């Protein structure tokens, strides 16, 4: 789960494809602030993303308190 001081704003999903691993970010559009943060990320990706390991159990998220910072690769999509 991608987090900031305001709380979670997206889910980071890792996908293994053969010998490679890739990640996609799925937005949390639960409120305007989270949606705005994701849209800012699309406009100008953050160089680092803070995450917390989370698992959806039945009807809620179990989120570990410990966070980890990931370097997000820059991409030129123009």
C-alpha positions, 0 to 999 in steps of 0.5 A: 500500500502506498502511503504518505503522511495523509494516509494511503493513496494507492495500492502497489501490485507486484507482478512476476513475468518470467524472470522479471518483476514489474509493479503497477500502482492502483489508485484509491479514489475513496476521497478527493485528497487521495485522488488528487495525490494519484493524479499528481503522481501521474503528472510528475512521478515521485522519485520515492514511494513509501509503502506498507505491506498490506493484505485484504482479509474478508472485509478490511485491510491488515496493514503492517506498521513498518514502512519501506521506501522504494525508488520509482523509476522515471519514465518519459511517456511524451 
